[in-house]
Amino acid sequence: MLVNTKEMLQKASDLKYCIIQPNVWDLQSLRAILRSSLETSCPIIVGLAEVHFRFITPEEVGELVKYYASKTDMPIALQLDHGMTFDAVVRSIRAGFTAVMIDASSLPYEENIRVTSEVVRVAKTCNVTVEAELGHVGSGQNYQEIVINQSLLTDPLQAREFVERTQIDSLAVAVGTAHGEYNGTPKLEFQRLADIKKEVDVPLVLHGGSGTGKELLAKAVTTGISKLNVGTDLMKAARRAIHESTANLQYAEEGIVAEKAIRECLKGYIDCCGGIGKAPADLKYVDLSMIGESSQEDLTGIACSDNA
């Protein structure tokens, strides 16, 4: 079933596990994401970044997710990731997205509040949840600058004011992660994260999960992260699987190989963040055949765990 992120993230926050938001860029990645959710009995947030609209449109993703979500009672949310413009937010809401992220983190503080508050005003009328970023999660290519420049990181007291003034549903924090591949060794500021968690009453989000390392991510979850964004590692897994395949693949078959690799990579993230088996206790039996398969064995469906 298609839901917004409010209830699933609050439950994750209360029970100290983490919901993954993998980014989608084509049909194969979307199918891999949804299968991973069902195979691990874990709710999922499907993310589409504004910069990826050129690969697949929000209208296409909206219709596909709506179709797949109608075939199961697993909680599935669809979120705009790093919406940089108000137009992208409105377009995504009209396309059926149940959550949006407005990223005005590069703007001055008061302007970030103004832009974010306007998005919240519009989204709330449509029962769409809103995530915003305070501080700035930069590129891994410039990671040394992120480590040195403390002004890019989220200030705990400012975070409390930001949440109170904007009325957002979740807060993306900058505590040492970066987007893409790291130029250097990831170092997370766990004390800063703990301080932010004490100050704000909404679920916290960590962007830049790829390449951070399972040990650091697991500690981030126990320290207060309720949602983790992952994209780069999924793309790398797909590319590597196609490159390393010994079969003489046709173009269409490459998608099947990529889909399996994405699925296995994503399930590793769900596992390290404590999400396996966190589906609702009353979840019904799920038939995976509606997402398409490559073997008869995969068509049997799964019985979901009741460890809610």
N, C-alpha and C positions, 0 to 999 in steps of 0.2 A: 504494500500500500504506500501511496505517496504522502509524505508528511513534511512539515517544516522541521527545523532542527531543535526547537525549544525543548521538547520533552526528552528526546534522545540524549541531548547534551547534558541536560540537568541530571538525568539518571546516571550518565557516565561520571559526572562530577561527584555525585553523592556516593557512588560505589567505587570511585577511584580506578576507573579504567578509561580507555580512550577510543573514540570513534575516528576511523580513518576517512579522510576525504582525498581519494585519488582523483587526478585530473584525467578527463577523457579528451581524445583528439580524433577518434574515428569510431566506426561501428565495432571493430574488434576489441578496442580498449574498453568500450562500454560493456560489451558482453562479458569480457574477462572480469571487470569490476563487479558486476551483478552476480556472476557465478561464484566469485570469491566470497561474497556476502552470504549467499545461500549455503555454500559448502562449509563455512565456518560458523554458521548460525549467529551471525553478527550483523546488526544494522549498519548501514553504509550511507555516506553522503557522496553523491556523484558531483564532481566539480567540473565546470567549464570556464576557463580563463578568457577574459575579453580578448587577449592577444591570440587566442586560438579560434576565434570566430572565422578566420580565413580558412581553417581546416574543416570545420563542421559548424553549422550555424546553431544558435540557441533554439530556433524553431525546430530544426531537425532533432536535436537532442531532447527537447521538450516532448515531442511526440513519441519518440522511442522510449524514453523513460516512463512516460505515462502508460504506454502499452505494457511494458514489462512489469511495472509496479502493480498493474491491475490483475496480474496473474498470481500474486502472492500476498500474504499478509505480513511479510517481513517489512519493517519500517525502512523506507528508502527516501532520502531527501535529495533534492536537486538544487545545487547552489552555484550562483555566479561567483567565480573566483577572481579576485583583483579587478573588480569593476573600476575603471579609471574615470569613467564619464557617467553623467546622469542618464544620458541616452541609453547606454548599455544596461543600466539598472532597469529602466522602464521597459526596454525591449525584452529583457529576460523575464520580468514579471509577466508581461503579456504572453510570453511563450510557455508559461506554466511553471516557471521555477518557483520553488517553495522557500528559498533562502537566497540572499544576496550578500556579497561582501563589497562594500565601498572602500576603496583604498585611496584616501586622501592624505596618507602619511608623509608624503613629500612636501606637503603644504605647511605653512606656519600653523601653530597650534590652534589659534582661534578660527582660522579658515577651515582646518580639519573638522573642528566642532560644527561649524556652520554647514558645511557640505554634508557631513554625516547626519546631522539632525534633520536636514531636508529629506534625505533618503529614508530615514526612519519614519518620518511623517507620512510619506507616500506608501511605504511598504506595509506599515501596520494596518492600513485600511484594507489591504488584500490578504491579511493573515500571513504575511511573508516575514520571516525572521531576518535580522540584520547583524552582520559581523563587520567590525571596523578595526583598523590597525593604529596603534599608538607607538611611537618610536618608528624605526624603519628597518625592515629585514631586507638587506641589500643582496647583491650578487656575490656568489662564491668566488668569482674571479677577483673581486676586490676585498677578499676576506680579511687581509691584514689591516686594512683601513677600518673595517668594522670592529676588530678587536681593539684597536687603538682609540677610536673615536667613541667615547662613552656617551656622547650626546645623541647617538643613534639608537641607544637602548631605551627601553621603557622605564620611566620613572614611576615608582609605586604610588606615591601620593597624587601625582598628576593623573595616573590611571583611574584612581577613584573619582576624581573630579570629572574626567572625560566620560566615564560610564554614567555618572549621575546626570550630567548635562545633556548627553545625547540619547540616553535611554536605549542603547543598543542591547542586543540579546547575547552577544559573545564578543570577546576582545582578543584580537591577535596581538601577541606581545613579541618584542625584540629582546631576546636574552642571550644571543650569541650564535644563532643558526643563520644560514644564508641560502638563497635560492641557487639552484644549479649545482655544479661541481665545485668543491672547495679548493681554493688555492691556499693550503695550510691545514692544520689539524683543528677540527671543531672543538670549541671550548664553551660550554654553557655556564651561565652565571646562575646557579641554583638558589643561592641566597636571595638574589634579586627576584627570581621567580616565586619563591616562597613569600617574600614580602608583598609582591603584587597580589598573590592569592589571598593574603590576609586583608587586603584593602578593598577588593572588589567582590561583588556578589553575583557575578555572571561567569559562565564557563570560559576558560582560557584556551586559546588556540595557538599552536606552534606551527609556523610555516617553515619550509626548508628542511623537511624530514630526510630527504635523500642524502645519503653519504654521511649522515650525522653519527651513525653507529647505534646498534640495538641497545647496548648498555646505557648510553647516554639518554636515549629515548625512553627506555624503561624507567630510569630515574626521574625524567621530566614528568612522566605520567604520575608517579607516586608523589611528586612535589606539587602537582596541581594542574597539569595539562589534561584537557578533556577532549580535544580534537587535534589531529595531526594531519597536515597536508603533505602529500607525496606525489611527485610527478616524474622528475628526472630519472630516478632509478627504474621506474616502470618502462620508460622509453628505452633506456639502456639495455634492460633485460630483453625486450623485444628485438632490438637490433642485434644483440649478441647471439640470440637463439637462431635467427635467420642466417647470420654469418657463419655460425658453427655447424649448421645442419649439413650432414653428409648426403642427404637426399638431393636428387635433381628436381628441385621444387618448381612447379609452375607458379606464376605470379599469385594466383588466387590461393594456392596452398600456403604461401608465406604468411598469410593472415592467420591461419590455424596455428602455425608454429609460434607466431608472435603472441597470440591470445593465450596459449598455454603458459608461456614464459611470464607474461604479465600476471596471470592468475597466481602462479607459484610465488612470485616476488611479493605480491600484495598480501598473500596469506601469511607470509613471514612477518610483515609489519603488523597485521591484525593480531598475530600470536604474541609478539613482543610487547604490544600495548595492552594486553589483557582482554582482548575483545572476543575471543572464541567462546561460544556458548552463551552470549549475552542477549540472544533474541528473547522476545517476550515469552513467558511460560506457556501461554495459550496459543502459541503459533501452530498452525496446522501443518500437515505433511506438505512438502513442496516438491513439485515435479519440475526438474531442471530442463526438461526437453523443450520448454518454451523459449529457452535462450539459444537453442541450436547446439548440436553435438557432432563429434567426430567418431564416436564409438557407441555401440549398443549398450555397453556397460554403463556409460554415463547417463543413459536415459531413465535410469531407475528411480531417480529422486533421492532425497535424504530425509531422515527423521531428525527433527531439530531438537537440540538440547533444551532442557527446562531449567538450566542454571541461570536464571535471570538475575 
